[in-house]
């Protein structure tokens, strides 16, 4: 029996996402992804000084914070051919590296874990058995029966109030939950620990970026924070020591809690290694330069493209092959909606006047999302930790190969299992672990530079607009926690003539294109088993494995200053 359902809103994400699915014989046979809120920050950037772009682009999102600064600054530096000092490279790596580590831990525990962990089951667990289980997978010092009994009592008291907050309206007791009570109690305990942990380790952003969210020390040409062992207002030996303490705390939690939990939960859900594969094409812009040489050859995560799950053939990535379609998006292109535009020529005009939500079901034969449909060589591409890890794995990056092989051997799974919802979740853990380790290396290099009297953090050679060419364009890349982020800028007469951001969730959440090709969310849902259409937990599992951020994907501000919505505080 066929049934069409709508899940709106998808919760535990950033932004507004609606998923519609057609279910037949207990499986999804068709799916549509729609973002239902318009934004227009890209239009606000036109006519502004390119050196100010990052202050605006950071406000795409309150979760992704630093990533849009990085991409927009790199776009300007690419356009003007600016080389940054080595210390700036290291400070940027540290800010972005700890952003990824914190983001991945938050995602695993606070956004994704409840798709696999039944909170109510934890109330039935034996704390002593939970302690024994936890101690069998990790040396984490908190894993005692007394500790888990305290967590269970706290959870029971919370449930007794009837006000469940973030645990409200979930599908507790769903037949798709498979973990024993003890594993559920352990996961709940670590959920609560991660809340406290992330508050501490993100202090690194406050030290290196002056604040969080939206650090303020990014600068075209480098970083504005000084390196000076004799100044209390600069990066000095004391700050290096404190950052090292925080990085070790971050790494300990990842190595002793996150990764063991991931490997302990996964065996109960190995069937999900064959579900959620998606489009099978993967794109990584690459990131985290290991030295200050020009170009992208030194990136820890290499740049590349994989088509058709072919790990034996990593193609070079060239941003010239990127286009965006609006065939099924609530926009109109001046050149016609059946053609894709390169972001340098992209348009984000709020000029579409046709039908928009809300309706019981979307008009999926027409336009049905505020997200565009990016394509590479006219093919839909998945981006994110899985794409990043696959490209690095297939490129032979030793640290990545060794870590991925360890995970696969631990789970007794082949490399093909990576092309799945479970593989996507595992790749995020691998990504987090590797960056938790690399952060300490970059801090050591920064300390070494400081010890050798290398203090430069800013290249001022091309700071004066009078030195700029009349016209220039640049591509700014970053491998954000959610994947390949690209900012494209055109500069004319020292002002921004056009600016387009193609973000990870635009790649993944986009609707069908002019050829009818599904986006990654839509494609990944096909074939997913649904035990109960009234409680579509399985949809959440696959969608959350991408870690959606629709606020970034749609980019709610009107470039003309028109009031769109008024919020009254009572």
N, C-alpha and C positions, 0 to 999 in steps of 0.2 A: 504494500500500500504506500503510495507516494504522499509525502507531507513536506510542506515548505515552512521553515521556521526562521525567525529573526532573533538574534541576540543583540540587544541594544539597550544600554551601552555595554560594551566589553569592559569590565572593571579590572582593577589592578594593572592599569597601564597609564600612560600620560596622554591626555587628549581624548577625542571623541571618535570612537570606532564602532561601526555596526557591521555585523556579519549576517548574511542571509544564506541559507543552505537548503537544498532540495534533498530529501532523504527517501530512499527506496530500498526496501528489503533490509532495513537496519544499517545502511551505509549512505554516506554522502555521495551523491552523483553529480552535483553542481553546486557552486558557491560563488558569492559575490562579496567583495570587501568595499566598504564605503566609509569615508570620513565625512561627518555631517556638520563641521564648523569651518567657516572661511576665515583666513587671515591674509594680510597683505603687506607684511613688513618689507618685502623686496621692493615694492613700489615706493616706499618711504625713503629708500636709500638714494634714489636718483637725484642728482644735482648736489650731492654732499661730497665733502672731502674724503677721498679714499682712505686716508689715515684714521678716520673716525668710524669706519664701517664696523669694526669689531665691537664697538660699544652698542651698536644697534642689533647686530646679528646674535649676540649673546642672548638677547631677549626673545629669540625664537622660542625658547623653552626655559623653564625653571629647574629642570632636572638635568639636562645635558650640559648646562652651565658653560664650561670652558671650551667645548669642542668647536663651537661656531666662531669663537675668537681665533682659534688656531687656523681654521680653514680660511677665514676671510683675510687674515694677515698674510698667510702664505699666498693667497691669490694676488694681493697687492705686491708682495715681494717678487712673485713670479713675473708680474707685468712689468715691474721696474728693474728687474735683474739685480736684486739686493741679496747679498750674502751676509748671514748673521754670524756673530762671534761664537766660538765653541761653548762658552759658558751659557749663552742663550739657548743653544741646542740642548744642553744638559738640563737646564731649569725647565724648559718646555717639556722634555721627556719625563721629568719627575712629576710635573703637574698633570700631564696627560696620563702617565702611567698609574698614578694613585687614583685618578678619576676612574680608570677602567677597573681597577681592583675593587674599589668601593662599590661601583655601580654593579658589577657582576655579583658580589655577595648580596647586596640589597635585592637584586633581581631574583637570585636563587631562593632566598629565604622568604622575602616579603611579597614578591609578586608571582612567583611560579610554584613554590613548594606546596601551597594549599591545593594545587591541582593533583597532587600525589599523596598528600598527608591528610589524614582524617583527624581533625582536632578532637572530635568527640570520642574517638577510639582511644586516645591517649589517657582519658579518664579511667580506663579499664586496665591500664598497664601495671605491672609489678615493678616498683622502683628498683628493687634489688636486681631483678632480671634485666632491667633497662641498663643499670650500671655495668653489669657483666657484659652485655652486648656492646655498649659504647667502649668499654675498655679493650674489647677484642679487636676493634678496628682502629683505635687511636690511643695515643698516650696523653690526650688532653687532660689536664689535672683536675678539672671540675667534675669528672664523671664518677661521682659517688652515689650510693643509694640515697643518702641524706639529701644530696643536692636535687636529685630527680624527684624525691618525695616532696620537697619544697615547691618545685615547679608544678607538680601535679595538684598540690593544695591551692596554689595561687590560681591555676586554671579552673579548678572546681569552684572557688569563690567567685571568680569572674563570671563563669557560666551561671552561677546561682543568682546573679543580679538580673538576668534576663536582658541585659543591655550588652550585646556582644561586639559592638563596634566593628572592627575590621573582619571579624569572624561571622558577621551577620549575613543572612541570605546566601549561604553556601550550600553545596549539595552533600552535606554530611550524611554518611550512611549509604552513599551511592555504591552500586555493585562494582564499579570500576576501581574503587580503592582496594589495594591488595596488601598493604603493609601490616605487619602484626602490631598490636598495641604498644609494645616496647619501642619499636622503631619510630612510631608516631610520637611517643612522649619525648624521645631523644631529639627528634626534629623540632618539636615545639620549644624545647629548652634552648636549642641553638638559634631558633627564630628570635627569641627574646634576647639572647646574648648578642646577636648580630646588631640589634638596635643600639645597644650601648657601644659596641666595638666601632661602628661606623662613625659615631660622633667624635671619637678620639682621632682616628687615623686621618680624617679629612681636615684636621687642623693643619696639615701640610699645606693645603691650599691657602689657609689664612697666613701662614708664614711666607710662602713664596709668591702669593698672589694678592696679599693684603686683605682679602675677604673671601667668603664663600657663602652663597653661590656667586657667580659672576666675578671672578678675580680681575683685578684692575691693573696688573703689571705687564700685561701683554702690550707689545708695541711693534709697529712696523719697523723692521730693522733689528729686532732683538727683544730684550726685556728691560723694563724700567727699574727693576730692583737691583741695587748695587751689590757687588761682591767686595768686601773690605774687612780684613781680619781685625782692624783697629776701630771699627764703628759698630755701635749697638743698633744702628738703624739699617744695617746691611746684613747680607749673609756672612756670618762669621763662624768661628769655631764652635761657639755655644749653640748656634742655630743648627749647624751641621750635626752636632751630637744629638740634639733633640729630635731632628728629623730622622736620624738613624734609629733612635729608640722607637719612633712611631712606625717606621718601615718594618722593623723586626716584629713588632706587634702585629702588623698587618699580615706579614708572611706567615707567622705562627698560626694565626687563625685560619688562613687559607690552607696551609699544609696539614693542620691537625684537626680541623673541624669541617670546612667546606668540602675539600676533596674526599676525605673519608666518608662523609655523609652522602656525597654524590655516588660514590662507588658502592655504598651500602644500600641505597634506595634503588639503583638501576637494575639489579638482578630481579627484583619483583616485577619489573615492567619491561622485560626484554622483548615482549611482543611489539613494543613501540619503536623498536629498531627497524621495523618494516612498515611503519606508518608515518605519513607526513613528509615524504620525500620532496615534493614540490617540483619546480621547473627543471632541476638538475644542472643549471648553469650558475656559475659562481664568479663573483667579481671582488677583487681586493685592490684598493689604491696603494696598499703598503704604507708602513709608517715606522717610527721610532729609529731615526738615523743613529748608527753606531759610531760614526765619526763625522767630521765637519766638511767632508769632501762634497763638491757640488754634484748635483744629480741625485738619482734615487738608488744607486748601486749598493749603498751601505745600509739600507733599511733592514732592521731586524725581521719585520714581517714584510716579505717582498711583494712587489706589485705584480698582478697577473690575473688571467682569466682562464676558467675551466669551463668547457662546453660539454654537455651531455655526459656528465659524471666521469669524464675521461681523465683520470689522474696521471696518465702517462704523457699528457700533452698540455703543458701550461703555456698559454699564449701570452704574448706581451700585451700590456694594457695601454691603449692610446685614447686619451679623453676626446679626441676628434670624432670617435665613433659613437659618442653618447647623443641620444636624441630623447625628446619627451613628447608624448602624444596626449591629446585632450579629447579624443573621440568619445570616451565615456566619462569625461570629467566636466564639472560645471564651469567651464571656461570656453571661450571662443578664440581661435587664432585668426588673425587678419588674413592669413594665407590659406585658411581652410582647415577644418578639424580632422581631416583624414591624413594629414602630413605631419611628420615629426619635426620638431625644431631643435637645433643644437642650443644648449643653454646660453651661449654667447648672444644668440638671437631670440632667446626665450621671452615669453609674454606671460605676465601674471595679472591680467586685468579682470576686475570684477564686473564684467559687462554681460554675463549670461543672464537672460531673463526668462528662461524656460522653467518647467516645474522642478521643484526641489523638495526635500523632506520637510516635515514628516508625513509618511503614508504607512498604511499597514504593511505594504511591500513596495520596494523601490521599482522604478521603471528601468529594469536592468537591460532592456533592449535599447534604451537611450543613454542619457547621462545620469550617473548615479553616485558620484563622489567628488569631493573637493581635492582629492589627491590626483596628480597627473600620473602618467604611465611612462617611466623612463625605460629606455631600451639601449642595449649595446649591440652594435651590428644588427639592429632591429630584433634582438632577442631579449626576452625577459630574463633578469638576472637576480639571483639571491645574493644579498650582502649580509654581513654580520660576522660574529665570531667563527661560525662554521666555515664561511667562505675564506676568512682570513687564515684559519688553521689549515684548511684544505690546500690552499695555494702554497703555503709555507711547507706543508708536509710533502706535497708533490714536487716542490722545488728542492727538497733535500736539506732543509734547514735542520741541523742536527738536534738542537734542543727540542724542536717541535716533533721531529720524527721519534725521538726517544720517548717523549712524554705521551704522544698519541699511541705508540705501540704498547707502552705500559698499561694505559687505560684499556685498550682493546684486549690485551692478553688477560688482564684482571677479570674482565667481563666475559672472556671466552667468545669474543665477537670478531667477525671479519671486518676489513676496512669498509666494505659496502654498507655496514651498519651505520656509518657516519651520515649517510644520506637519509636522514629520518628526524622525527621529533626528538627521539632520545639522543641521536648523534648531535643535534643542534645544542641540546642541553649539556652534553658532555664536552663539546668543543668550547663552550663558554667557560667551563671549569678549567680546561687546559690553558686557555687564553689568560685567565685570571692568575693561575699558578706561575706561568712563565713571566708575566709582568711583575708579579710580586717579587720574583727573584731578580729580574733585571733592574728594578728600581734601586736596589742597593748598589749595583755596579755603577749606575749613573751618578749616584751620590758620591761614591768613592772617587770617580773621575773628577767631579766638581771640586772635592776637597783637595785632590792632587793638583789641579790647576791653581787653586788658591795658594797651596804650599809653594808652588813654583813662581808665584808673583804674577799670575795671569788673572786679571781682574775684569777685563772688558765684557760688557753684556749688551752693548748697543753699537750698531754701525750707523753713523750719522751722514755718510757720504751722499746719500740721495734723499735726505730728509727735506730739502728745499724743493718745492714744486717747480721752481724755475729751471731746474735741471732735468725735468721729465720730458719725454717726447710728447708731441701734440696728441697722439693717439697711442693707446696701449691696451692690451688685454692679457688676463692672467687666470690660471687655474690653481686654486688652492685645495689641497687634499688633506684628509685626516682619516685614520682608521679609528673612529669613535667606538665606544662600547657596543653600539648597535650596528656598526659596520661602516662601509665606504661613504664618506661625506665629501661632497665636492661643492666648492663655491667658485662661481665664474663671474669675473668682473670685466667690464669694458670702461676704460677711462678716456675721456675726451676733454681737452682744454682744462686739465687738472681736476676735473669733477667726474663723479660716477655717472656714466651714460646708461649703463644697464647692469643689473646685478641679479643673478639667479643662484639659488641654493638647491642642489639635488641631494637630498638627505637619505640616510639609510631606510627610514620607514616609507619614503616615497618609492624607492626601489621595490620594497617588499609589499607594501599595502596598496599599490596602484591597481586600478581596475583594468579591464580588457583594453587592448589597443585597437588600431584600425583593422588589423588582421584577425581580430577576435582572440588573440592570445591572452590567456589568464596571467595575472600577476602572481608572485610567489605565495601570498596568503591563500588566494583562491585555489591555486593548483595543489598546495600542500594539504588542503582539506579533502580533496577527492579520494574516495575509498575509505575514509575514516569511519570506523564502526561507531554507531550511536546506540547505546543500550536503552536510553529513555529520551525521546525528543523533547520532553518537558523539562529535562535536566541535562542539557548538552555539555556535560563536563569535558567530554572528549574534544570539543571545539576549542575550549579554553586551553587545553594542554598544548595543542599545536600552535595556536595563535600566540600564547604567552612564550613559547619557545623562541619566538623571534624578538621578544621584548619590544612591543610597539611603542612608538612615541609620535603620536599624530599631531601634537602641537608643533613639532619640528617639520612634519611632512607637509602641512598645509600652509604654514607661515602666515586677538581679533582687533586689527587696527585698520582704519580707513585712511588712505593716503591723502584724501581731501579734507580730513579733519571732521568728517561727519560723525555724529554720535550714533553708534550702532546699538548699544544696550546701556541701560542705566540700572545699577545695582543699589538697592537701598539697605543700609545697615540698621537693624532694629535694636 
